[in-house]
C-alpha cells in the first residue's frame, strides 16, 4: 500500500463546533427557502385585511375580514369559479383521453408506430438513455486498489480478448432509434 492510499483512509477529525453546527448549516438553505415563501404569504394576508385604494391612499386602515365577506358574497366571483373549474375539468379530461388514444395507437406494431416512436424519442428523449454506463460517475468513494489492470471478462481467443483497446458498439439513443 502506498503512503497516499493510507493517507486517504485516515478519517479527518472535525472540531466539536463543526460537528454540532453541521446539521444547522445543512438545513440553512431549506430555512431560507421557507422564509422566502412565508414572508410574501403573510405580507399578502396583511394587505388583504386593509382598506387601500390607489386613488385615496389617505383612507388606509384595517377592515379585517370585510374584503373576504365582500369577495365570497359577490355573484361574479362564483361565476368565475364555475368557469375556471369547468375549463380545468374539460381540458384535463380531453388531454387524458387524447393521451390514452395515442398510447393505444402506439401499442400496436406497425410502420406508423415505428416512425412515431422514433420521432417521439428524438423530440423527447428519456433521461436514463442519454448516458451510457461508462460515462456515469462511479458511486464508490474508495480509491482504486493499485495492481494489475483489470482484465476483460471474456475467454482467451475471443474477439474482445484479442483487441482489448477496441470499444464495443454501445447502444445509445441514436442506435436504438435506428434499430
N, C-alpha and C positions, 0 to 999 in steps of 0.2 A: 504494500500500500504506500502511496506517495504521501508526502507531507501535506500537499494541497487537499487530498481526499480526507485525511484525518482532521484537517483544519475546518473543512466544511461540515463535518459531522458533529463537532462540539457545539452544544447549544449556546446561544448568545444569552448572557444574563441581562435581564432587564431590571431597571431600578424599581423600587417599591411604588414610587409615584406613577410610573408608566403602566405598571400592572393594574393599578387601581383606576387610572384615568382612561385606559384604552376603551372600555365599554362606552364611556361617555363621549369620547372622541369619535367612535364609530357610529354612534346614534345621532351625532350632531347634524348631518345632512337631513335626516328624517325630521328632526325637530325644526330645522329651518324651513323645510317644506311645509310642515303643519302651520308654522307661524305665517308663512306666505299665503296660505289658504284661509286661515281663520281670521286674520286681521281684516282683509277685504269683506269677508262674510259678515262679521259683526259691525263693520262700518256701514254696510248696506242695510242691515237691520236697524241701526241707529237712525240713518237717514229716512228710512221708511216710516218712522214714527214722528217725523217732523212735518210741520206745515211750512212749505217753502215754495214760493212762486218766483219765477225768474223776473217777472215784471214788478213784483213788490217784495224785494228782499228784506225790507224792514219788518214785515209781518211774520218773521220766522219764529216758531215756537213749537213746543211739544203738543201733539194732539193724540198721542198714544195709539190706540188701535182704530181710530176713526177712518184712516186710509184703508185698512183691511175691511172694515164693515162696508164702506162705500164700494170697495172693489168687488166683494162677494155678493152684494145685492144688486149689482149692475147687470141687466139682461144682456148687454153687449159682451160682457166678459164670458158669460156662459155660452153664448153663440160662438165665440172664438174658441172656447174649449171644445165644443162639439165638432166644429170644423177641423180643428187640429187632430183630435182623436180619430175622426173618420178618415182623414187623409193618411194618418200613420197606419191604421189597421189595413186600409186598402192597399197602400204601397208595399207594406211588409208581406201581406198575403199574395199579391201579384208577383213579387220577387221570389217568394218561396215556390210558387207554382212554376214560374219560369225556370228557376234553378233546378227543380226536380225534373221538369221535362227535358232540359238539356242533359242532365245526368243520365236519364233513362235512354236518351238517344245515343249518348256516347258509350253506353254499356254494350251495345250490340257490335260485333266485329263487322266492319265494312270499310270501304275506301274513304268515305266521308269521316268515319271515326278516326282513321289513321291520320288524315290531314288535319282534322280539328284538334286532335291530341297534340300533334307536333306544333301547331300554331299556338295552342294554349301553353305548352311547355316553353316555347321560345318567348312568348309575351309575359308570362307569369311563372318564372322558374321556381321550383320548390327549393328552399334554402338548404336542405340537407343534401342535395345533389350537387351543389356548386363546388364543394371542396372534396377532393379525394382523401383517402385515409393518410397518404403520405404528406399532404400539405397541412394537416391539422397539427396543432401543438401537442407535445406529449403532456400527459396529465400527471406524471410522477415528478416528484421534486428531488429524488435521489440522483446523484451524478452517475453516469455510466461507469461500469467497472472496467479498469484497464485490463487489457488482454488481447487475445487474437480477434480479428474482425469477425463479425457474425457470419455464419455460413448460410447458404441458400437451403431452403427446405425442399430439396429435390435430390433425386438419386443421381449418382455419378453416371455420366454418359448421356444425360438428357440435355435438351437444348438450353435450359436455364443454367445448368451447371457448366456447360461449355462456354457460354458467354455471360459471365456474371455482371458485366458492366452494362449490358443491353437491358433497357427497361421494357417491360411488357406494356401492351396497349391497355390503358386504364379506361374503364367505362365512365365517361363524363356525360354532361348534359347533351352535347352535340352528338356524341357517338350513340347515345341511347335514342335520340330523335331520329338518327339515320337508320338504325336497326329497326 
